[in-house]
Amino acid sequence: MIAENIRLIQEKILNFSEKYGVEPPKLIAVSKNHSIENIQIAYDCGIRDFGENRVQELISKVPHLPKDIHWHLIGKLQTNKVKYIVEFIYMIHSLDSEKLLKEIQKQAEKHQRVIQTLIQINISNENQKNGCSYEEAEYLLKELPNYPNVKVLGFMGIAEDINVSNVIFEQFQKLWYFFEKCKSLQNEQIFMQELSIGMSGDYELAIKAHSTMVRLGTAIFGNRKY
Ligand SMILES: *Cc1c(COP(=O)(O)O)cnc(C)c1O
């Protein structure tokens, strides 16, 4: 089932990319609320990038799975949890405040690592969604030299949970334009190369908006219990 899903999704990603004339994005398997056994199945199909949204769940899984997995933290990150993931995390997709940036810097320095992050922008402008505003993102990029152990490689966004393609696409597209604009800021800490947009229900639209990473859970593993 999982193997078949992955095969189909990979085919669709290639088809959509061809349809819109873009480079195919990387597939990140969102394994939150799914078992170690199922993650291993996806791994055995060649998937090496996995996304989790809760620190506790993530650190309970990591020791039981292959060491060459790239773990992506895609959910809200509380500052008091940074210390649990900084040693091994591959990329944090949910940098959304200077307070969090400060803490990542502190922990990264302690472990002599440079942490790859994406700034999460609240592209749907809904109050209950995580992420900062476009203005705050610009501010964080400007302040980055004060946080030398942090790199920003791009942006992450979650589109509104509605069934209107136009609205979803416009939210993705605005982030893509911003991403393109920020490419001019390139320096040792800013290297705009990743646009993490697209989930199971909207990844075709994300690919159309030049996504470089799609984060798919349900489409790979089936429905979650929560
Ligand atoms: C859960 C989650 C996903 C995956 O959602 P699906 O609809 O199951 O593909 C992607 N991104 C984030 C931030 C998530 O929390």
The ligand as an SDF file (V2000), in Angstrom:
LIG
                    3D

 15 15  0  0  0  0  0  0  0  0999 V2000
    0.6810   17.2790    8.5720 C   0  0  0  0  0  0  0  0  0  0  0  0
    1.4590   18.2170    7.7780 C   0  0  0  0  0  0  0  0  0  0  0  0
    1.6940   17.9950    6.4110 C   0  0  0  0  0  0  0  0  0  0  0  0
    1.1450   16.8120    5.6450 C   0  0  0  0  0  0  0  0  0  0  0  0
   -0.2330   16.8930    5.5030 O   0  0  0  0  0  0  0  0  0  0  0  0
   -1.0450   15.8660    4.5600 P   0  0  0  0  0  0  0  0  0  0  0  0
   -2.2880   16.6010    4.2260 O   0  0  0  0  0  0  0  0  0  0  0  0
   -1.2930   14.6510    5.3760 O   0  0  0  0  0  0  0  0  0  0  0  0
   -0.2030   15.5820    3.3770 O   0  0  0  0  0  0  0  0  0  0  0  0
    2.4680   18.9270    5.7330 C   0  0  0  0  0  0  0  0  0  0  0  0
    2.9780   20.0100    6.3480 N   0  0  0  0  0  0  0  0  0  0  0  0
    2.7650   20.2540    7.6520 C   0  0  0  0  0  0  0  0  0  0  0  0
    3.3550   21.4640    8.2590 C   0  0  0  0  0  0  0  0  0  0  0  0
    1.9960   19.3680    8.4070 C   0  0  0  0  0  0  0  0  0  0  0  0
    1.8040   19.6310    9.7110 O   0  0  0  0  0  0  0  0  0  0  0  0
  1  2  1  0
  2  3  1  0
  2 14  2  0
  3  4  1  0
  3 10  2  0
  4  5  1  0
  5  6  1  0
  6  7  2  0
  6  8  1  0
  6  9  1  0
 10 11  1  0
 11 12  2  0
 12 13  1  0
 12 14  1  0
 14 15  1  0
M  END
$$$$
